[in-house]
Amino acid sequence: MTMFKFFARQLLIYIAVIVGLTLLGIVLFVGYLVFFEYEQSQSETYPDAVFNELINNDNEFVLNDQNKALLESEQIWMMELDDQGDIRQSYLLPQKLNRSYSNRDIVRFTRWYLEDYPVFTFPSEKSILVLGYPKRSYDKLPDNFYKFDLMRRIFIMALILFLGMLAMIFIIYFRGRFRLNEELKPINEAVHCLKNNQFVKLDVQGNFSEIKETLNQASETMQENQKDRDHWIRGVSHDLRNPLTLIMANVHRLEWLEGSKKELSLIQSQVQRMQEIISNLNLMYLLDNPSGLKNLDEILVDPFIRQCLSEFMNTYSDVDMEINLEETKATILGIPSLLERAINNLLLNSIQHNQEVQLKVSITANEEGIVLVVSDNGTIELGMIEELNTKESNYAAHGMGIIISKQIIKLHGGKLQFSFGDPGLIASIQLPLEKVEGEVF
């Protein structure tokens, strides 16, 4: 089912449910009114029922013990008025009421109230019977009346129906929302996977089929592009390595025949730089696809750092480097070749962007892990530091080595931070400890 059909169907369901609940509420409410109206009319305290009890077959009002008991039980008072409005007889009549009424008074309290008492009048051939009920027992309207308790119960019933309908609507809404989240969950996971360069394959059956199909196509396209880039990088690397190897071999032969010369050293340094670029290019591809980098080795920090610096000094013997290595006796988890590449990139970055630079390398350990600091006395500007800390894909400044180093350190759960040395650049690598043997500090 497409996204449009899904939401159209959900909208129709919501509309149908709301209309159905509204009609059901109206039917129940009207049925409730009819039921209580009938119940009220059948009650022996209903005004018409009381009137029928007080009148005999001769159409005269009779007040006997049975009638008095009925009036007393419901706190109903009565009075019988003659044609002049005077009281002929009464029972339980409140003291504050008048004993004589004009036609105007009779008309008024017949429609409304008498001193806040709901009263009902029943004329006969010779007199008028007035029944008075307790205050707030009935609500009177010009053409009808309702028992106050009935109105209260009707209001409660209406409130219950309204809250019930509201609860049903919310239940249906949250159920639909939960179902929508369940439908979108695999789509969200697929988008997250594509963001992390992971391939996906969604089942296109069910709802949102066109979105799932689009994501599958995007994943296939990305997979094909990845394969093409892999072939291209491997091809370029292979094609460049062969001539560079031949050039280096001839440079070494010329050095042996002619001796060390400045021009040969320059050629050799540039060839080494090209080799580093090719290695970084391969690493860029490898780091973009870290699925094969899950197996980490235990690395003894102290001998590993010493070996890295020793090999770098053997390759770049003319570099001025000050080394201060604290004995940490620590172990980290990682891939030695990648960590060595990250360190070498930082050292090469200082060499390639400065002339006659002096390097300083130190290592310490703290509670958070191992801290390796590489600093120089170069000419970097303060404004460049922020760019180094935030750059992710810009190779123009300081090449791709910085980015690769950041990716490698991040892959190992660490952090690479740059700061200003005034003068020079300070690069701090922080890696988490796997375990510490003995005292670290």
N, C-alpha and C positions, 0 to 999 in steps of 0.2 A: 504494500500500500504506500502510495506516495505521501509526501509531507502535507500537501494540500488536502488530499482526501482524509488523512488522519485528523487534521484539525477541524475540517468541515464536519466530520462524523462526531468528534467530541463536542463541537458547538451544538449540533442538532440534539445530541443526548442531553446536554445541559438544559437546552430550551424545553425539551420534552419533559424532563424531570421537574423543572420549575412549574410548567403549566400543569402537569399531573398533580404535583403536591398542592398547588393553589386550588385546583378543582376539588381535590380530596378534602382540603381544609374547609372550603365553602360548604361542601355536602355535610361534613361532620358538624360544623357550626350550626347550620340550619336545622339539622336533625336534633341537635342538642336543644335548640330553642323550642322546636315543636314538642319535644319530649317534656320539657319542664313546663311549657304552657299547658299541656294536657295534664301533667301531674298537679299543677296549681289549680286547674279547674275542677279536679276531682277531690280536692281537699275539703274537709268539712268546715275548715275555717275560711274558705273562700267567701267573699261578701255575698255572692248569690246563694251559696249553700247555707250561710247563716240566715239570710233573709227567708229562705224556704222553711227553715226550722222555726222561725218566729211567727209565721203566718199560718192561720188555720184554713179550713175549707170554706169558711164564710168570708174570707179575705179580710180577716181582722188579726191584729197583732196580739199574740198571747205570750205572756212572760211567766213561765212556770219554773219549777225547780230544775228540770232538765235543761231548759234554755239558759237559766242563770249559771248552771255549772259549766256549760259550754262557753259562755261569755267570760266567766272568771278564769277558766283555764287558758284562754288566749288573750286575756287582759283587754277585752273589747267592751267598750261602753256603748250604750244605746239611749236614744230619746225619741219619743213619738210627738210630733208637732201637729197641732190642729190647723184649720184653715187660716187662723189669725197669726200663726207662728208661735203660739204659746205651747209649753210642754204639757202634754197630757199625762205621760208617764215616762220614767227614765230608770236606768240602772247603771251603777258605777260611773255616773256622770262626774267629770272633774269639777271641783268647786269653783274654779275661776271662770268657767264658761257661763255665758248669759243664759237666762231662762226664757227668753223671748227673742224672736228673730223676724226681721222683715223679709219680704219676698226677695229684695235685693241681696240680703245676707245669704238667704238659702241658695240663690243662683250662684253666688260667688263661691261658697264652700262646696257646692256640688261639683264645680269644675276644678277647684284647687284644694285648699286646706282650711281647717278651722283651728285657729291658734296652733298651727304646726301639726295638728292631728290630721292624718289622712282619713277623710270621712266619705261615706257612700250613702246616697239617698235612694229610697225606694218608695214611690208614691202608691197609695191605695185610694179607695173611693172616699174615705173620710179623713185621712191623715197622711203624714209623711214620716216614714221610718228613717232615722239617721243612725248609722253604725260608725263608730269611731275606733280606729285601730291605734296601737302604740306609735309614738313618733318614730320616724325613720324605718317603719316596717314596710311601707309602700311608697313608691314614687308615682305621683300623679301627673298625667299629661292632659291637655284639653280634651282629647278624645279617647284616652286609654289610661291604664294604670299598670304598674309592675311592682311586684313585691321586691323590696330592697334586697333581701337575701338572694333572690333570683338574679338580680342585676349583678350582684357581687360574684355569684357563681358563673354567670355568663362572661364577665370580664376575666375571671381566672381561667375559664375554658379557652377563651380567645387568646389569652397570653400563652397558655400551654401549647395551643395549636401553632401559634406564631413561632415560639421557641423551638418546637419540634420540627417545623419546616426549616427553620434556620439551621438547626443541627444537621438535618438531612442534607441540606445544600452544602454545608461545610464538609460533611463526611464524603459526599460525592466529589467535591472539589479536591480534597486532599487525596482521595483515592485516585482521581485522575492525574493529580500532580505526581503521586508516587509512581503510577504506571508510566507517565511521561519520563520521569527520571530513569526508570528501569530501561525504557526504550533508548534513551540518549546515553546511557552509561557506556555501552560498547563503542558508540561513536566518539564520546569524549576520550576514552582510552585510546582509540585509534588515532585521534588527532594528536594526543600526547606522544604516542609512539612515533608518529611521523615527524613531530617536532624534534625528537631525539634521534632521528635518522634510523629508526627501526621500522622494518617492513610489517605490514598488516594484511589480513585477509578476512573480511567480514562476510557473514552469511547475509545475502541480499534478500532473503525471504522475510516477510513480515512488514512492519511499518518502516517508513523512512528509507525505502529501498533505493531511491535515486541518490540519496546522500551516501549510503553505504557503497553503492556502485561507483560513485565519484571518488570516494576515498580509496577503494580498491584500485581504480585506474591510476590515481595519483601515486599509490604505493608501487604499482608496477612500473610506472614511468620513472620514479625515483630509483628503483632497483636497476632498471636498464641504464640510467645515467650513471649510477654508481659503478656498474660493470664497465661502461665505456671509459669513465675516468680512471678506473683501476688499470685497464689495458693501456690507456694513454700514458699514465704516469710510469708504469713499468717499462713501456716501450721507450719513452724519453730517457729514463734513467739508464736503461741498458745501452742505448745508443750513445749517450754522453760519457758513460764510464769507460768504454773501450778506448776512445781517442785520448781521454784524460790519462788513462793508465799508460798509454804509449808515450804521451808527452812527458809524464813524470819519469818514465824509464830513460828517455833520451836526455832529460835534464840531469839526472844522476850520472849518466855516462859522460856528458860534457863536463860536469864537475870533476869527474875522475880524470878526464883527459886534460882539461884546461885549468883546473883548480876552481876554487870558489870565487865567483864574480858577482857583482851587484845585480847585473841583468838577469843572471841565472836565478839568484835568490828571489828577484821580483817575479819571475815566471813561476817559480816553485810556490810562492805564497799565493799567487792568484789561482793556480791550479788547485791548491788546498782549499781555497775559498769556494771554488766551484764545486768541489767534492762535498764540502759542508752544505752547500745549497741543495745539491741533489739528495743528500741524506735527510735534510729537513723536509724536502718535498715528499719523500717517501714516508717520513714520520707524520706529516700533515694528513696524509691519507689514512695511515694506521690509527691515528688518534681520533679521526672522524668516525671510525668504525671500531670501537673498543671491545667488540664481542670476543676478540681473541686475546684480550689482555686481562683475563680474569684470574689467571694463576700467578699469584704473587709469591716471591721468595723472601726468606728471612735474610736481612742484610745487616752485618756488623758494621756499624757506622764508622768507627775509627779507621779500620784498615781500608774500608771502601773509599772514604774521602781521600786518604793518603794516596791510594792507587790512582784515583781520578786526577789529582793534582800532579802526580809524578808523570803520568802519561802525557798530560797537557804540556808540562814543562819540557819533556823530551821532544815534543813536536814544535813548540814555540820557545826555543831555548833562549832567545834574545829578549824575552819579556821580563820586566822588573816586577817581581811578585813577593810580597811579604805574607808569610803564612803563620797563623797563630791558632793551633788546634788544641782545644781542651780535651783531656781524656774523659770520654763520656761513658764508656762501657755499655753503650746502648744498642738496641736492635730495633730496626724498623722493617715493615713489610713493603715490598716494592719490586719493581723490575729494574735490575742494575743498569742495563744498557740505556733505558729511558732516563733514569735519574742522572746518569753520567752525561747524556746528551743535554739535559736541562742545565747542568752546571757549566758545561763547555760553552753553551750558547751565551750564557751571561758573561763568561770570561771573554769570548770572542767579540761580543757586542762592545765591550769596553775597548778592546784593541782596535777594532775596525773603525770606530767613530772618534778616535782620539790619536794624537801623535805623541810618542814618548810618554806614554801613560804609565803610571805606577798602580799596581793592583795590590789589594789587601784581602786576604781570605781568613775568616775566623769561624769557629764553631763552638757553640755552647749548648747546654741542655737545661731545660726547666720543667715545670710540672706539665706544661702543655705539649712538650715534645722537643725535637731537635731544631735548633736555629742555626742556619748557615748563612753568613753574611759575606757578600762579595761587593767590594767598593773600589772606586778609582778616584783619581784627581783630575778627571777630564773637564771638558768645557760645556757640559750640558746646562741648559737654562732651566730656571725654576719652573717656568710654565710648561715644560715638557714632562714633568713628573706626573702630573694628573693624567695626561694622555697615555703614559705608559701603564698607569694603574687601571685605566678603563678600556684600553684598546682590546678588541677581540678579533678584528679582521683587517685592519689597515696595515699593509706591509710597507708603506712608503717610508715611514720613519722607523729607524732601527730595525728594518727588515722583519722577516718572519721568525727569526730566532726567539724573540721575546714572547711572541704568541705561542710558539711551540713549548717553550719552557713553562708558561702559565698553564697550558693544557696538561702537560705532564704532571706538574705539581698538583693540580686539581684532581687528576685521575688517581693520585695517591692520597687523597684526602687532606692535602696540605694547602698552603697559601703562599703566594709570591707577592711581596709588597715592595714598592719602590719609594725612596725618599731622597731628599736633596742633601748632599754632603757639604756643600758650600766650601770649596768647590767639589764637583764630581757627583757621581751617582752611587747610591747605596741600594743594593738589592738584597732583600732578606727572604730566605726560604725557610718556612716552618713546616715540619713534617711530624705527624703523630707517632708516638712511641709504640712499639709492639710489646716490648718488655725492657726493664732496666735491671742489669746485673750489678748489684752492689750500690754504692752511693753515687748519685749523679752530680750533686752539687759540691 
